[in-house]
Amino acid sequence: MNKMKIIIFDFDGVILDSENSHFIAFNEGLKNLNINISEDEYYSKYISLDDRGVITNVVNDKNISVTNEEIDMIIKNKNDYFESRLIDNSKLFPGVEELIIQLSKNFVLSIGSGANRSEIIKTLKNNNIYDYFEIIVSANEVNNPKPNPETYNRVLDNINTDFNINEIIVIEDSPGGIEAAKSAGLKCIAITNTFDNKQLRKADIIAVSYTHLRAHETRED
């Protein structure tokens, strides 16, 4: 990893241990339709999608007809619940802060995420790691969420220095995120925070912890 000049982090499931909180918040938003999704459904079908992608796919899968205005309201209710009730209870993954600080000494750090920008900024500032990231691309800046590569392509568009595509690596936690990174032509490290090795096999490297990644970054080639 020490040959990479730019590192792009996913956010939920990589920096913030928040996937279960999002699952709870989605079901809170879906109460207006008198439906919910199971944990198995969320992790197997929806976890890589942004908020609109999740809600749109859920209602389509359950053959429920809704208007765009109703989808907007569900998303608003979900986000209001997450930001007011759950985000402050979500913690950084053990070791990720130390990894970010270590990597920032030698690499340009960025975030490419399907989370809302306000959630990302609030978390980074609350944990005093906001200044380590030079570029942040969130769900608010893209039209096509992961597994579409647009998120990562937009990060590349905002890099204000010369780079070689082979000198960039993404850190992801989900199959959809890996697909997005690979479709953008980027190398990808997967961390087993959310899925096991078998489901992350398309990544270039699979790490079981951030201690593992730190050791890999500092080793001698």
DOVEX-32254 format. One line per 2 residues: number of its first residue (from 0); their letters; for each residue x, y, z of N, C-alpha, C. Coordinates in pm, 1 decimal. Each point is the difference from the previous one (the first is absolute). Layout:
<rs>
NUM) A) X/Y/Z/X/Y/Z/X/Y/Z ~ ...
</rs>
This chain:
<rs>
0) MN) 81.6/-121.1/0.0/-81.6/121.1/0.0/85.1/126.2/0.0 ~ 126.9/-9.7/35.9/81.9/119.7/10.9/38.0/59.6/-134.9
2) KM) -38.0/-63.7/-112.8/24.5/56.9/-131.3/-115.8/87.3/-46.0 ~ -110.0/2.7/71.2/-117.9/76.0/-37.9/12.3/143.8/50.7
4) KI) -27.0/96.7/-87.7/11.4/139.8/39.5/-131.5/55.9/53.5 ~ -110.8/-57.6/-42.4/-131.4/50.0/38.9/-82.5/-115.9/53.0
6) II) -64.9/19.5/113.2/-85.8/-102.9/58.0/-139.9/58.4/17.3 ~ -99.8/-74.6/-45.7/-139.1/42.6/9.9/-73.1/-94.4/94.8
8) FD) -53.8/54.8/105.4/-77.3/-77.1/96.9/-147.9/4.4/-33.9 ~ -66.5/-113.5/7.4/-144.4/0.4/16.4/-26.6/51.1/141.8
10) FD) -125.1/26.9/35.0/-29.6/57.6/132.4/-73.8/-98.2/90.2 ~ -129.8/-21.1/-24.8/-75.5/-94.9/81.9/56.4/-140.5/-20.1
12) GV) 30.7/-64.8/109.0/54.9/-133.8/-8.0/150.2/-4.7/-14.2 ~ 63.0/115.4/-22.4/145.8/7.0/-9.7/56.5/92.6/106.7
14) IL) -51.7/121.9/8.2/41.3/93.5/105.0/-97.2/-6.5/117.4 ~ -129.0/11.0/-30.3/-102.2/2.0/104.8/-72.6/-134.4/7.4
16) DS) -9.5/-53.6/120.1/-70.7/-126.3/23.3/-148.8/30.6/12.5 ~ -64.7/19.7/-114.6/-135.2/56.2/-0.1/-100.1/-79.1/-82.3
18) EN) 41.8/-111.2/-60.1/-91.5/-69.4/-89.6/-126.2/-47.1/72.3 ~ 12.9/-50.9/121.7/-118.6/-44.0/72.1/-90.6/118.1/35.5
20) SH) 61.7/114.3/28.2/-79.2/119.7/28.5/-78.5/43.9/-123.3 ~ 61.1/-8.3/-117.3/-72.1/33.4/-122.7/-114.9/-97.3/-23.4
22) FI) 23.5/-127.0/26.3/-106.0/-100.4/-13.5/-120.6/36.5/87.0 ~ 25.3/36.2/124.8/-108.1/40.6/90.9/-70.6/124.8/-52.6
24) AF) 77.9/96.3/-48.2/-57.8/125.4/-47.4/-83.8/-19.5/-126.5 ~ 43.3/-89.3/-89.5/-81.1/-28.0/-119.2/-136.5/-54.6/39.9
26) NE) -3.0/-91.3/95.4/-129.0/-54.1/42.9/-85.4/105.7/68.4 ~ 62.7/95.0/66.7/-75.7/110.8/58.1/-65.8/81.2/-111.2
28) GL) 76.4/29.5/-106.1/-56.1/75.2/-111.5/-110.0/-74.3/-72.8 ~ 12.5/-133.1/-7.3/-98.0/-81.8/-73.2/-129.5/-23.2/77.1
30) KN) -5.0/43.8/125.4/-121.4/-19.4/79.8/-121.8/63.0/-65.8 ~ 20.8/110.1/-71.4/-113.0/67.5/-64.8/-68.2/-88.9/-103.3
32) LN) 73.9/-99.0/-51.5/-56.8/-92.1/-97.8/-42.9/-131.4/64.7 ~ 16.8/-8.0/131.2/-34.4/-121.7/74.5/77.5/-122.3/-48.5
34) IN) 126.5/21.9/-36.3/86.2/-110.7/-40.6/133.8/13.4/71.3 ~ 73.8/-108.6/1.7/136.6/6.3/48.8/84.3/-100.0/-77.9
36) IS) 130.0/10.9/17.2/92.6/-93.0/-63.7/74.2/-75.8/108.9 ~ 31.3/-124.4/-29.5/73.3/-81.3/96.8/148.6/33.8/-6.5
38) ED) 70.8/-39.8/102.2/145.0/21.4/1.3/65.4/-74.8/-115.8 ~ -47.2/-120.3/-27.7/55.8/-77.0/-112.0/-23.1/71.5/-133.0
40) EY) -118.9/56.0/-18.6/-28.5/74.7/-122.8/93.0/120.1/-12.8 ~ 17.3/72.4/108.5/82.0/121.6/-5.0/143.5/-32.4/-40.0
42) YS) 58.1/-98.9/65.9/140.5/-29.8/-24.6/22.7/-72.2/-132.0 ~ -97.7/-73.4/-48.5/20.8/-74.8/-124.2/-37.6/78.9/-125.0
44) KY) -91.6/97.8/13.1/-53.8/65.6/-119.3/20.2/150.9/-6.7 ~ 6.7/67.2/114.2/-11.5/145.4/-2.6/119.9/76.7/56.1
46) IS) 91.9/-65.7/65.8/98.7/70.9/80.5/91.0/91.2/-81.0 ~ 26.2/-31.0/-125.1/91.6/82.4/-80.0/-67.6/123.3/-60.4
48) LD) -131.6/9.6/11.7/-75.3/106.5/-65.6/-9.4/124.2/88.0 ~ -22.4/115.3/-63.9/-28.5/120.4/78.2/-145.8/-4.9/46.2
50) DR) -43.1/102.9/73.4/-134.2/-1.3/58.8/-109.2/-17.9/-104.8 ~ 8.0/77.1/-107.5/-103.7/-9.2/-102.9/3.0/-137.1/-67.0
52) GV) 118.6/-52.6/-20.6/10.8/-132.2/-59.7/-62.4/-107.0/87.0 ~ 22.6/9.4/131.7/-58.6/-98.1/91.7/-152.0/6.7/-5.6
54) IT) -56.0/118.7/19.1/-146.3/12.7/6.7/-63.6/-38.3/-132.9 ~ 57.6/45.5/-109.5/-55.9/-32.3/-131.3/0.3/-150.6/-24.0
56) NV) 108.0/-65.7/33.3/7.7/-144.5/-20.6/-91.3/-76.3/94.7 ~ -12.5/47.9/123.5/-89.2/-67.3/95.5/-144.3/2.4/-50.2
58) VN) -48.4/118.6/-39.1/-140.5/8.6/-42.1/-22.7/-77.3/-129.9 ~ 100.9/-1.2/-88.0/-13.7/-79.1/-122.7/-3.5/-149.1/32.7
60) DK) 86.8/-43.7/88.9/4.0/-141.9/36.1/-129.3/-45.8/66.3 ~ -64.1/91.8/71.4/-122.6/-35.8/70.9/-126.0/39.1/-78.1
62) NI) 21.3/43.0/-125.9/-111.6/34.5/-90.0/-93.3/103.8/59.9 ~ 60.7/103.7/57.3/-76.9/108.8/59.5/14.2/124.1/-88.2
64) SV) -110.1/62.9/-32.4/0.8/120.0/-83.1/10.8/124.4/88.7 ~ 101.8/80.3/-24.1/17.8/123.7/76.3/37.9/112.7/-95.5
66) TN) -26.8/121.0/41.4/37.8/117.1/-78.8/141.1/43.7/38.4 ~ 59.2/84.9/-83.3/131.7/54.3/31.9/-5.1/80.8/129.1
68) EE) -113.8/67.7/22.1/-14.2/78.7/123.0/-1.1/-90.1/123.4 ~ -63.6/-116.3/-12.3/-2.4/-93.9/112.0/139.6/-56.6/26.8
70) ID) 74.6/-28.1/-105.7/137.5/-46.7/17.5/84.2/107.5/68.6 ~ -18.2/124.1/-43.0/73.8/111.5/63.2/-31.0/7.1/149.4
72) MI) -126.1/-18.8/37.6/-38.7/7.6/140.1/57.4/-116.4/79.9 ~ -0.7/-118.9/-57.7/58.3/-115.9/68.5/149.0/24.3/25.7
74) IK) 69.1/50.4/-100.8/143.2/27.4/15.0/23.8/106.1/106.4 ~ -82.9/105.0/-1.5/14.9/105.3/101.1/-21.6/-56.8/140.1
76) NK) -105.2/-79.8/16.7/-26.5/-58.7/131.8/113.8/-90.8/43.9 ~ 50.8/-78.3/-94.9/113.3/-89.0/31.4/121.8/81.7/44.9
78) ND) 32.6/104.7/-76.5/118.3/79.9/32.7/-16.5/78.1/129.3 ~ -118.9/53.8/22.3/-25.1/73.1/124.4/17.9/-93.1/120.2
80) YF) -50.3/-121.0/-11.8/11.1/-96.8/109.8/146.2/-38.8/21.4 ~ 70.9/-25.5/-109.7/140.0/-39.5/11.5/83.9/110.1/64.0
82) ES) -16.3/123.2/-48.6/86.0/108.6/48.5/-37.9/45.3/140.7 ~ -126.6/-12.8/37.6/-42.1/46.6/132.9/10.4/-108.2/106.8
84) RL) -10.8/-127.1/-39.4/-9.1/-106.8/99.6/114.6/-100.4/-3.5 ~ 66.2/-14.4/-116.5/90.3/-113.4/-14.6/145.0/35.2/-30.6
86) ID) 24.8/108.1/-74.2/134.9/25.0/-47.5/99.1/19.6/115.1 ~ -45.2/64.3/108.3/91.3/23.8/111.9/30.4/-126.9/78.3
88) NS) -81.3/-104.5/-20.7/27.4/-128.2/64.9/87.3/-90.4/-85.4 ~ 21.9/38.9/-125.4/86.2/-77.1/-88.7/145.1/39.2/26.0
90) KL) 86.8/-97.8/4.3/139.8/22.9/34.3/91.0/-25.4/-119.6 ~ 116.4/62.8/2.5/101.3/-34.8/-98.1/44.9/-143.5/23.9
92) FP) 34.8/-69.2/-107.6/52.4/-134.1/16.3/132.9/3.8/74.6 ~ 24.8/-96.1/87.4/127.0/-3.8/73.6/119.4/-0.3/-95.8
94) GV) 90.4/92.8/22.0/122.2/5.7/-78.7/-6.6/87.1/-123.0 ~ -120.7/43.4/-41.7/-7.0/76.6/-123.9/55.2/141.4/17.9
96) EE) -19.6/60.2/116.3/55.7/134.2/21.8/152.1/-2.8/-8.3 ~ 60.9/-100.2/63.1/145.3/-12.8/-4.1/48.9/-23.8/-142.7
98) LI) -75.7/-80.6/-75.6/36.8/-24.7/-139.3/-6.4/128.2/-81.6 ~ -105.8/78.2/17.3/-15.3/126.0/-73.4/116.5/94.1/30.1
100) IQ) 33.8/13.4/125.9/110.2/88.9/38.0/130.9/-48.3/-61.0 ~ 23.5/-130.0/5.1/123.5/-55.5/-55.0/7.1/20.4/-151.5
102) LS) -109.2/-31.0/-70.2/0.2/10.5/-145.1/12.2/144.1/-46.9 ~ -53.2/94.3/77.6/1.8/140.4/-41.4/141.0/55.9/-10.8
104) KN) 95.3/-65.6/60.7/139.4/45.7/-5.2/62.2/-23.7/-136.5 ~ -53.7/-95.6/-74.0/62.0/-38.4/-126.9/-94.5/-1.0/-119.1
106) FV) -131.1/13.9/25.6/-98.3/-12.5/-107.0/-100.9/113.3/6.1 ~ -57.8/31.4/-117.6/-116.5/87.7/-6.9/-122.0/-85.1/34.2
108) LS) -77.5/42.2/99.3/-116.3/-77.1/43.0/-129.3/65.1/-47.6 ~ -91.0/-83.9/-45.7/-130.0/46.1/-48.9/-109.0/-94.7/49.5
110) IG) -124.2/43.4/-16.3/-115.8/-83.6/31.8/-91.7/-3.5/-121.1 ~ -45.1/-120.1/-35.8/-100.1/-18.4/-104.2/-111.0/-86.8/56.4
112) SG) -115.2/59.6/28.8/-100.4/-68.7/80.8/-141.6/23.7/-49.5 ~ -87.7/-94.8/29.3/-142.7/16.0/-26.1/-74.3/64.5/115.5
114) AN) 71.9/39.8/104.7/-62.7/67.9/113.5/-27.0/146.3/-33.4 ~ -89.2/62.2/75.1/-24.6/143.1/-16.0/120.8/79.7/46.7
116) RS) 24.3/110.6/-67.3/116.5/81.8/32.7/-4.5/50.2/144.9 ~ -119.4/37.6/46.1/-10.8/52.4/136.6/39.5/-105.2/103.0
118) EI) -34.5/-126.8/-25.5/36.1/-108.1/92.1/150.8/-19.9/3.2 ~ 61.5/3.4/-117.6/144.5/-18.6/-8.9/73.3/112.1/73.1
120) IK) -37.2/124.2/-31.6/69.2/114.9/59.6/-17.1/0.5/151.4 ~ -122.2/-24.7/47.8/-24.7/0.0/144.1/85.9/-103.7/70.4
122) TL) 6.5/-119.6/-56.0/77.8/-106.8/63.2/148.2/32.3/0.2 ~ 51.7/45.4/-113.4/143.3/31.2/-7.7/37.9/110.7/97.7
124) KN) -83.4/103.4/8.1/30.7/111.4/90.5/-13.9/-41.9/146.3 ~ -103.0/-79.0/29.9/-18.1/-45.7/138.4/117.1/-84.6/48.6
126) NN) 65.4/-67.0/-93.2/112.0/-87.9/36.2/136.5/60.6/-34.2 ~ -1.2/129.7/-35.3/124.1/74.5/-25.2/86.5/-60.9/-109.7
128) IY) -66.2/-52.4/-106.8/77.2/-55.1/-112.0/-39.6/65.3/-133.5 ~ -79.9/104.4/5.9/-46.1/66.7/-121.5/116.5/52.8/-84.0
130) DY) 99.3/58.4/64.9/108.7/66.1/-72.1/94.5/-96.3/-70.7 ~ -13.3/-126.9/23.9/87.2/-97.0/-66.5/-46.7/-30.7/-143.0
132) FE) -122.3/40.8/-35.7/-55.3/-35.8/-130.4/-6.0/121.4/-91.7 ~ 59.5/-13.1/-118.6/5.7/111.5/-94.0/-122.1/5.6/-90.9
134) II) -61.2/-115.3/-29.6/-114.3/-6.0/-90.2/-107.2/-87.3/62.9 ~ -124.1/47.3/-4.2/-113.6/-79.9/46.9/-108.2/2.9/-107.3
136) VS) -34.7/-116.9/-50.7/-112.1/-13.9/-92.9/-104.5/-85.7/69.6 ~ -119.6/55.8/13.1/-109.0/-66.5/72.7/-115.7/-29.1/-94.6
138) AN) -107.3/-53.9/54.9/-120.2/-26.2/-79.8/-56.5/128.4/-59.7 ~ 26.9/112.9/63.6/-55.3/127.2/-46.1/61.9/48.5/-130.5
140) EV) 114.7/-56.3/-37.1/70.3/47.4/-119.3/-9.9/-94.5/-119.5 ~ -72.3/-110.1/12.7/-4.7/-96.7/-110.2/-144.2/-30.5/-40.1
142) NN) -15.6/-42.0/-123.2/-130.9/-41.1/-50.2/-17.2/-151.1/2.1 ~ 111.9/-71.0/-5.7/-2.9/-146.0/-8.9/84.3/-59.5/112.4
144) PK) -64.6/-53.2/103.8/74.8/-51.3/115.6/69.8/-131.6/-31.3 ~ 85.0/-41.2/92.0/64.8/-130.0/-12.1/-107.6/-108.7/-11.4
146) PN) 22.9/-103.0/-78.7/126.9/-43.9/-59.9/40.9/72.1/-126.9 ~ -74.0/101.5/-44.5/45.9/83.6/-109.9/130.3/68.8/41.4
148) PE) 96.3/17.9/-90.1/128.9/59.1/37.8/0.4/151.8/12.4 ~ -115.5/67.1/-18.8/-0.2/146.2/-1.8/62.8/60.8/125.5
150) TY) -27.4/-56.4/116.9/55.5/56.1/124.3/151.7/9.1/-7.9 ~ 63.3/-107.7/-42.3/145.8/-1.0/-6.1/53.3/81.4/-116.9
152) NR) -73.4/2.7/-109.8/41.7/85.3/-111.5/-2.3/146.9/39.6 ~ -97.4/39.0/81.4/-6.6/139.6/44.8/114.5/34.2/95.1
154) VL) 39.7/-95.1/82.2/119.0/22.7/83.1/120.2/26.6/-89.4 ~ 19.5/-82.8/-102.3/113.2/17.5/-91.6/-6.2/135.9/-68.5
156) DN) -119.7/44.2/-36.9/-15.4/129.5/-66.5/42.8/116.2/88.8 ~ -4.5/-21.4/131.6/30.2/108.7/94.2/142.4/-2.9/54.3
158) IN) 79.1/-95.2/-44.2/138.7/-7.8/46.2/82.6/107.5/-70.3 ~ 57.4/90.5/78.2/72.5/113.8/-56.2/150.7/-24.2/-4.5
160) TD) 37.2/-118.3/-44.3/141.5/-30.9/-14.7/12.7/-109.1/-104.8 ~ 117.0/-11.9/-57.6/20.6/-105.8/-97.9/-6.3/-135.5/69.9
162) FN) -61.4/-94.9/-66.7/-7.2/-132.6/59.4/-4.1/-105.4/-109.3 ~ 42.2/-117.2/36.7/-12.2/-118.2/-83.9/-111.3/-84.6/57.5
164) IN) -91.0/-46.7/-84.7/-113.5/-78.0/48.4/45.1/-120.4/82.4 ~ 119.4/-50.9/-29.3/53.1/-115.3/73.0/56.3/37.7/136.3
166) EI) 2.7/130.8/29.8/52.2/47.9/127.9/-113.3/41.2/94.4 ~ -121.0/-47.3/-30.4/-117.1/31.7/81.6/-60.8/-130.3/49.5
168) IV) -40.8/-1.3/125.1/-65.8/-118.1/54.2/-121.6/40.8/81.7 ~ -101.6/-83.2/-4.1/-125.3/21.5/72.6/-7.3/-99.1/115.5
170) IE) -54.8/44.8/113.3/-28.1/-89.3/112.2/-151.4/-12.6/11.9 ~ -51.4/-120.8/-18.3/-143.9/-26.5/-3.1/-36.0/-113.6/94.7
172) DS) -131.5/-15.3/22.7/-46.8/-106.7/89.6/-108.3/-86.9/-60.7 ~ -43.7/29.4/-124.2/-113.9/-72.6/-55.9/27.0/-40.8/-144.0
174) PG) -67.5/-104.5/-46.5/15.8/-40.9/-140.4/-35.6/111.3/-98.0 ~ -106.4/75.1/27.1/-37.9/108.9/-88.9/103.5/109.9/-4.7
176) GI) 61.1/29.9/113.7/105.3/100.0/3.8/123.1/-44.6/-76.7 ~ 33.8/-128.0/13.7/113.2/-54.9/-75.7/-28.2/10.2/-149.1
178) EA) -121.9/-35.2/-41.1/-37.4/9.4/-141.4/14.9/142.2/-51.9 ~ -41.8/98.6/80.7/12.6/140.2/-40.6/145.9/38.6/-19.2
180) AK) 84.3/-40.3/93.3/142.6/32.9/-8.6/64.5/-64.8/-122.0 ~ -27.8/-128.0/-20.0/60.7/-71.5/-111.7/-50.2/54.6/-133.7
182) SA) -127.5/39.3/-5.4/-55.3/56.5/-123.3/62.4/135.3/-32.7 ~ 49.7/68.6/101.2/70.4/126.9/-20.3/147.7/-22.0/-32.0
184) GL) 40.7/-125.4/-6.9/138.1/-32.0/-32.8/95.5/8.3/116.7 ~ -52.7/-9.4/121.9/81.4/19.2/119.4/25.6/-132.1/72.2
186) KC) 115.4/-7.3/63.3/28.3/-112.9/87.9/-83.0/15.8/127.3 ~ -29.8/-110.6/64.8/-89.3/5.9/115.7/44.9/-95.3/109.6
188) IA) 7.1/53.5/120.1/17.8/-80.3/120.9/-136.4/-12.4/65.9 ~ -37.7/-120.6/37.3/-125.3/-22.0/71.6/28.9/-31.6/145.7
190) IT) -77.2/59.8/88.3/11.2/-25.7/143.5/-122.1/-80.1/43.8 ~ 21.6/-102.8/79.9/-109.3/-91.8/35.7/-83.2/51.8/117.6
192) NT) -38.0/126.7/-7.2/-85.3/57.9/104.8/-145.3/-43.3/-14.8 ~ -42.9/-24.4/-123.7/-141.8/-24.1/-28.3/-23.8/-135.6/-65.1
194) FD) 89.3/-39.8/-89.0/-12.8/-125.9/-72.7/124.2/-85.9/22.9 ~ -14.7/-129.9/-23.5/113.9/-89.0/19.2/84.9/-7.2/-126.6
196) NK) 112.7/-71.4/11.7/97.6/-7.2/-108.9/-61.9/-47.5/-131.0 ~ -86.7/-99.3/7.2/-57.8/-58.7/-120.2/-77.2/102.7/-80.7
198) QL) -72.2/89.1/68.4/-80.9/99.8/-69.5/83.0/118.1/-50.8 ~ 123.7/10.3/46.7/87.0/111.0/-37.0/112.2/-44.9/-93.5
200) RK) -12.5/-118.0/-59.0/110.8/-61.7/-72.1/43.7/77.7/-124.4 ~ -81.8/90.2/-51.3/38.5/76.1/-118.8/94.5/115.6/31.5
202) AD) 23.8/25.2/128.4/96.7/103.5/39.2/142.1/-47.8/-27.0 ~ 93.0/94.2/-13.3/140.3/-36.0/-22.2/64.2/-53.7/127.2
204) II) -39.9/56.3/113.0/50.3/-42.2/130.4/-118.8/-3.7/94.8 ~ -3.4/-97.6/88.5/-102.1/-5.7/104.2/69.9/9.9/135.0
206) AV) -44.3/94.1/82.5/58.4/20.6/131.9/-103.9/-30.1/107.0 ~ 43.5/-60.0/108.2/-92.7/-36.3/106.8/-6.3/106.3/109.4
208) SY) 90.5/95.8/-2.5/0.0/105.6/102.2/83.5/116.6/-50.2 ~ -12.6/113.3/67.1/81.3/115.3/-36.6/143.0/-14.6/49.9
210) TH) 20.4/-80.7/100.7/136.7/-33.5/40.4/69.9/-74.4/-113.3 ~ -73.5/-89.6/-64.8/51.1/-72.9/-116.5/39.4/98.4/-110.0
212) LR) -86.4/97.8/-27.3/29.8/98.6/-103.6/119.7/86.5/37.0 ~ 9.7/41.0/124.5/113.3/81.7/43.0/130.4/-75.2/-16.4
214) AH) -0.2/-126.4/34.6/120.5/-81.6/-15.4/35.5/-13.2/-147.9 ~ -102.0/-15.0/-85.8/23.8/-15.6/-142.6/57.3/130.2/-58.1
216) ET) -46.7/113.2/48.9/44.1/128.4/-53.3/145.4/29.6/34.4 ~ 45.9/-48.5/114.8/133.1/35.3/46.2/104.4/-108.5/-28.8
218) RE) -42.7/-111.9/-55.9/95.9/-107.0/-20.8/99.8/37.1/-109.7 ~ 111.5/-62.6/0.4/100.2/18.8/-102.4/-30.4/-92.7/-116.9
220) D) 4.4/50.5/-125.2/-21.7/-85.3/-118.3/131.6/-66.6/-37.5
</rs>
